[in-house]
Amino acid sequence: MSDKNKAFFGHPIGLSTLFASELWERFSYYGMRALLVLFLTATFASGGFEMAELDAFTIYGIFTGLVYVTPIIGGMLADKVLGQRKSIYIGGLTMAIGQLLLASSAWLHGADVDVELRKTLFFSGLGILIAGNGFFKPNISTMVGELYDNNDPRKDGGFTIFYMGINIGAFLSPLVAGKLGEQVAWQYGFLSAGVGMILGTVWFFVRSHTLGYIGMPPKVKAERVRLIIKDWISILIYVVGLVGLIFGVIVGWGVLPSAVSKTIIYVVAIGGTLYLLSSIFKGTSGKTEWSRVGVILILALFNVFFWSGFEQAGTTFNIFARDNTQRMVGNWEIPATWFQSINAFYIVAFAPLFSILWVKLDRVRLNPSTPQKFGLGMAFLALGFVIMAIAFSKSTSGEEVRLVSPLWLGMVYMFHTWGELSLSPIGLSMVTKLSPPKLVSTMMGIWMGSWAAGNFVASQMKAISIRLQDVLGMEIQVFWLIAIQSAIIAAILFLMAPMLKRMMHGIK
């Protein structure tokens, strides 16, 4: 994309298209995410499933984990077969269908409704969302990277602006979907999330001309900048096929013997890992490329630890907001889901400052390296959990739960936001810089796979703290456990930073 084409805060105009498309996709995702645990633990009478907390956490963890596993497949299909644009349309349309199925599972409640039918609709909706996300998520981030040259100093800033789009959507969705779902009816919350996904896909279509040739299918002539009828037929086939496949898996999975289902999981996991390793070996050549791929893989491991803490937002923090936080303002009750918007508000407020900070530090040669920024992210995460641990102790120290000020959660989210801004947009930018040219979407998928592992571990941290408590015979508060873990990881990252910087071979 030409340097002349600077029409979006000094960045390529195509960034505005990707910014708004991702905004609406994140509106869809975070609206559903804010509701999920509360919906699962709500009573049958109100339209929920009346699940135990830890069971709801596990479903939440499996879902939020798998939405970052499927991008590995979606990234490889985009690289080799579809191109990023077709993948984004497939993902957007599929996710809209998934949200509508979640809404229908909440709509159909009452004494005369078959619970198994509701469960089939619910789990099919989650599965379809997972599949659609795999096509959408890695490829829109990859397209942001393709707007810039590798050493363009605007690149980190571009990803930070893109990250603001993510968080504007994440800020608005709990306010809209959370309010509708929690205080009107669950189905309206999920329905609003579906509408958001449709809006994002339509925007991407209307504004696709701003992207030039970026994201077109492989082997397409460089001068062609729009999809043709054959491409749209392919998109429709993929969408129908994905929806049918997920329904078949959900219905068929329940009748399989447990031994067979476990075997299938192991075969798919091992086969997928081998294929992924094969793709990396074929697409990587020379010591420099291998060294840079090594940095991505090492930081991906540390990324797991960050998200295992950060993603308490949807589980333990969500329950803390509901049960331990003073939410009454006069006669009006703040919905618990609204606390999910605090992080996104801080992102929008602080992202421009961080974007400017990195550029100014770079000019005076004081810009921290990518590994050092990761260490900062973990340190901020640890500080946030120290505050959270103190707040939890204040609430539960007596015989009865004492409701604490919402400012406690506000402080926690502020430190966690600073951690996120030090690590997450920087990580996305790093993957596009360090990946071998033929493997950019594949490596982006692997990066999101580390988010997947972090999300699942996050859902299990409360259960892990309970098991440790039983084994050690002493109280293990989950928030102190994560605070200590995060501080240790931060120290390791700072120690390893010089070595990792050398392995990046000149890429900043």
Phi, psi and omega in degrees: 000132185296146175294342178292336187273065180248097185224012180224088183053041180080010182242165179305142183299332178300335178298327179295325178294312182291324178304307184287325178297316179291326177304311183288327176294320178289328171304315180297310185293311186287333174296314177294318183297320180296330184272336197303305183294318180295321178295315182295326182269354179289159183291157175302321184299328181271000179104359180274196181244359175055045181273156171291152184305308184296325176294318178295320178300318182296315178298317177302315181294319178296316180296305184292338173286311184292334177294346176253357174272314182300334175300338176297315179290314181298323178294317180292319178297321178294316180299318192260330191234305196267326194082162186289324185295310180301320180299321181293319177296317179301313181297314182298313181293321180294316181294325177299319178297319179299316179297321179294327177291321175299318179299319181292328179292332176277326182295319185273077176228157183141169185297331185266006183260135179292119181297324180296324177296316178300317180296320179298315178296318182296307183290330174294319177300314178298316181298319180292322174299317179299313182295314181297320179300325179299328179278327186277308197297308185289332190279329177288325176293320178298320180295326175300314179300325183286349176288345188232155167285159185302321183258016174294120183296345179280351191296311178300320178295322178297317178293328179291320175297316176303320179295330175295321177300316176306315189275339170295316175298317180293331177287314185288325190294317176296327179295322182270297183294320180297313179299312181298314184289317187281324189243354174247286174197141185307320185298327180289329175296312179293323179297318179296326177295321177295319178298319177302318180294321178296318179299319179297320181291319179297317179300316180301320179294312184296324186257011186297338180296340181285351185266355181061228181269357185297133174085003180290159181302149178303149177070008175278142180301140187300331183282346180277124185241005179228150176287152180248176184307318180302321179295319181292325175296318177299317179300314180299318179298317179298316182297311180297318180296317179297314181298314179297319181297314182295317177301316179298318180295315182296316180291317184285330184298322183294337182263355179282142172299147184301325180297320180292315182296321178295320179298316179300316180300314181296317181297314180297316182296313181293316179298317179296318179297316180296319179295320180296313178299321178298317179298319180296316181296320181287327186267357183244133179216145177085154184297322183295313180297318180295322179297317180292320176299322177301321178297316179302314184292321179294313180291333175297323178297315178293330179300327178302315182294322179298310185286337176294335174269309186303322185280012167295346181306320183271350183244270186295323179293322180297316178292321178299319178297321182287317192254338188240000186247137177288112186245006180270128172240097189065237178262006183254135180257125176290126176300139180300327182296336183296335178295340177291345180274346186298313180303315182295322177299316179296322179301310181298323181288318188263339184303316178299323180294317178294320179300315178293320182302312182298319181294315181295318178295325180295323181295329179257015176059037177241010181293122179299147175292165178305314178299324178293322177297324176297319177298319176300317180301316180292325180294316177297321178299315180299316179299319178299320181286333173298315178297318181295320179297319179295317180298318180295319179297319178297323183285329189246009185287336180267188179289332178241154178294129175255127180288132182255164182297144175299342181297333178300309178297324178301318178292317180301311182295331178295311179296320180293326177294317177300321177296317180297317181292335177282343190235312192288305178296329178294321178295317178299314179298318181301317182298317180291333180280318190269343184289143169302145187308323183279356188237019187298310181292324179296315179292327175296323176296319177297319179300318179288337172297327176290327172297321180301310180299318179298318179297318180292316178300322178303319182292340183259355185298321178296316178296322178297318180296324178293319179295316178299321178299317179294319183289316185272345180068029179216159182291128176239101179280129187302326183288323174293321179302313182289325178300313181294315179302315183294321180295320179296315181296321178301315181298318179298318180298316179299322179292324182275347188306314181300318180296315181295324178298318178297323181292343181279350174049057172090346177282128182277000000 
